[in-house]
Amino acid sequence: MEKYGVAIIGAGIVGASLFSELARKGVKVVMLEKSADVSDGSTKANSGIVHAGYDPIPGTLKAKFNIRGSQIYPSMCQRLGVGICQCGTLVVANESGREALEQLLHRGIENGVSGLRIIEREELHEMEPNLADNIDIALFAPTGAVISPYLVCIALAEEGVVNGGVAKLNFEVNRIEKVNDSYILGNGTEQVEADFVINCAGVNANTINAMVGAPTFDTHYVKGEYLLLDKSQNGFVNRPIFPLPTKAGKGILATPTLHGNIMLGPTAIPCEPNDTTVDAEGIAIIKEKIKLSVKEPNYKKVIKLFAGVRVVSGDDFVIDKLPNSHFYYTVGICSPGLTAAPAIAEYLCEKLVADGMEVSVHKFVPRTPYVTTNDLSKKQLKELIKKDASFGKIVCRCEKITEGEVVEALNSPLHPTTVDGIKRRMRPTMGRCQGGFCLPKLIKIMSRELDVPEEEITLHGNKSEILAKDKD
Amino acid sequence: MICTQVLIIGGGPGGLAAAHGVASVGANCLILERDNRLGGILNQCIHNGFGLHRFNEELTGPEYAHRWIDIISTNPHINAKLNCFVTEIQRTQDGFLTTAMSADGLLEVESKAVILTTGCRERAAGSILLGGTRPSGIYTAGCAQKFINIEGKSVGKKAAILGSGDIGLIMARRLICEGTEVVGIYEIMPASGGLARNITQCVRDFNIPLHLSTTVTRVAGRDRLEGIFVAPVNEKLQPVYELEKFVPCDTLLLSVGLLPENEILSKFGLEWTPATNSFAVDEFFMTDCEGLFLAGNVLHVNDLVDNVSSEGEFAGTSAGRYALGELSKGAERVEIGHDEHIKYTAPKYIHLDHEGTAQISFRVSKNYKKVIIKAFSGGKEVSRKPCPAVTAGEMQTLIIDKSKLIDGLYLEVEVL
């Protein structure tokens, strides 16, 4: 049985951030993920925004880690070689919301957010021509940014791997046993041993805590549904546009994605832990609420509906340890969890060091960013195709992804095996035809590279095969 | 750098006929095809019914494509390159500079004229706001067709089909022939939008239940599709959720409309026509951008490939003449008017140059029993076509002798 210093349960943004943090410190770390890929839970389906930090109540963990996280992100994205769009964010309101906006401004200043300012009507509508007519003022947070949440998570996990960490996918921890001074974690067929266990299991955090007798928390689950619009709508808004926040959350926003789509959502509907369905009701709510902030979006250009589930526990994050043990847990990492994750990882790492975790001298190995032909100049592209002709063969016509890039994604450090895994890394099937044209080609390449029959290629692991097995 | 008089982007039925058209007026052309063979979507349409108008025969898709490939392959004016994906079209001082990606590197083509014959794509689940989960087993009908007919794969055991356009109907029959059970076809409209012959030959002959005024409200299943929820719709096409019921199946095919694949032209600032989801053209199939032509499904979605070919051929002759400097210029361009029985016309504009003929395609807004289609200019009737029955699904065409045009052109449907 392989012995590790630290075992992280869950490869969402919190788990992956910690995984990278520890691997870069030379810690012998393993990350155990029940799904076929990292970033398969809440991390893959949220607004993809690095929040500036004006929203959380001062003094909370949410405030502390939000601010620190938003400071970490720009340099972290640079280190990882993934994109970040530092476009700032806007909270918009009409005149009657001025007081509430000023409160947000002061809360932000108290939390230590820099650059916040109130923007008046004329300047505002110049910045964002598609705001609703009755919008008069806004709080502008220049440190707010847009990222691709799954890409950041994948990159962090890859960084962990290239720095010596081990990521085990399709490893659903169903038993944790304390033996002497270490823990044995099993999935029914395989076991790993670790000195420290960190529960980063997101919506399943309580289940994991219960395995070691750690406290379980009063949690509830909130579904956020989204509509994704075609890239032709790029420019509808230039940065995330929030309404005034309410008790229920940050409200339904319109935002550009890192790759130039427009996203509308999320709803905030109480749900079961794994209910990621999109309902007609949710779509109606988005269409109704979005009017408060922006002009009518072109719904004919919707290309995808999706939903994510956030786990909420009280008003703040829960980050703690089981007393007199080496078991740590993170519970209720809802918004601004994506922003906070690198800061939570930093904090946990300090705690673990203080708790006796072994670190060693380690020479940092940078992650190799993917070659994306879309970002190359004509000259660079010509040279690349000359070197490897597969970079001249377009597979996905909507996003212009070549065979070379698909193969590159398949050979990336985590070795994704699913169509969604390739999609999140390289974007084939992510565009306006949603795979209608490229799916047959993509599956053929995957089958060839992975050396498995096409019938065994899945959309997202488990029993999600795309083709039927026996053809009669 | 490759130089050609006319560049044709897309080697499907529109592009093949366009090449023939270009060559017929003595100009030369190059076809850039993104796939590894010419013929486009025809290659996966192994059913018959193609070519009745063009060749007076019922051909399969690949056969129809090959008729055209045979026609052009020996023509010295026509070249074609496969596996070339056009990424950019730029306007230059005296024409166009087009960039394409291929395994041989980046290809740059200089041409006087460009004809876009890139066809259309299918609407996917997102574009019809189909809710529920996101399992595997949901395909657009054409994607399933490619898996089955080109790749020799099976897409599922028990399928439902949303939408009763021609592709949906044809795929229902195809699935049954491949051993997949078809639990039903669901159509939100009160009538199928498919051709009458397909309703008979694909649905009735195979006893496939066709549920009209019914839609799929959401899908279920976490990994693979486990079933769909269906509900009848009211007169506003809104589902009646009280009557929603679950239909178990592991496959859902979507045949919910086609969209011209013309995004590559978005930066040209061309006039957009919402009724066709594409750009406006004149009777030469030329857009607002001089030398840039559109034909076939990238211009408006056709129901018969024969129409696509005739449009392509016409666009080809126009583009060829344009490249040779023979297309007359300076004549007044007027918008083709029409009454409320007509949804749109393609072309949208016509020139009062009094030379030759123009082919006007259009669709009526609903099904009519018996009508006369009439064209007027200067208050005088210039063309008429009595029709025993016209449906919203079937494209109509009218040939106009341009020498008869006085001021404009106005189309009317007289309902008898």
Interface residues (C-beta under 8 A of the other chain):
Chain A: L227 L228 S232 N274 T276 T277 V278 D279 A280 G282 I283 Y299 K300 K301 V302 I303 K304 L305 F306 T373 K378 L381 K382 I385 K386 A389 S390 G392 K393 I394 R397 K400 T402 R432 C433 Q434 G435 G436 F437 L439 P440 K444 E454 E455 T458 L459 H460 G461 N462 K463 S464 E465 I466 L467 A468 D470 K471 D472
Chain B: R34 N83 F85 T87 T99 M101 S102 A103 D104 G105 L106 R121 E122 A124 A125 G126 S127 L129 L130 G131 G132 T133 R134 P135 S136 G137 Y139 T140 G142 C143 K146 F147 I150 E151 G152 K153 S154 V155 G156 K157 E178 G179 T180 T217 R218 R222 D223 R224 P239 Y241 D250 T251 E263 S266
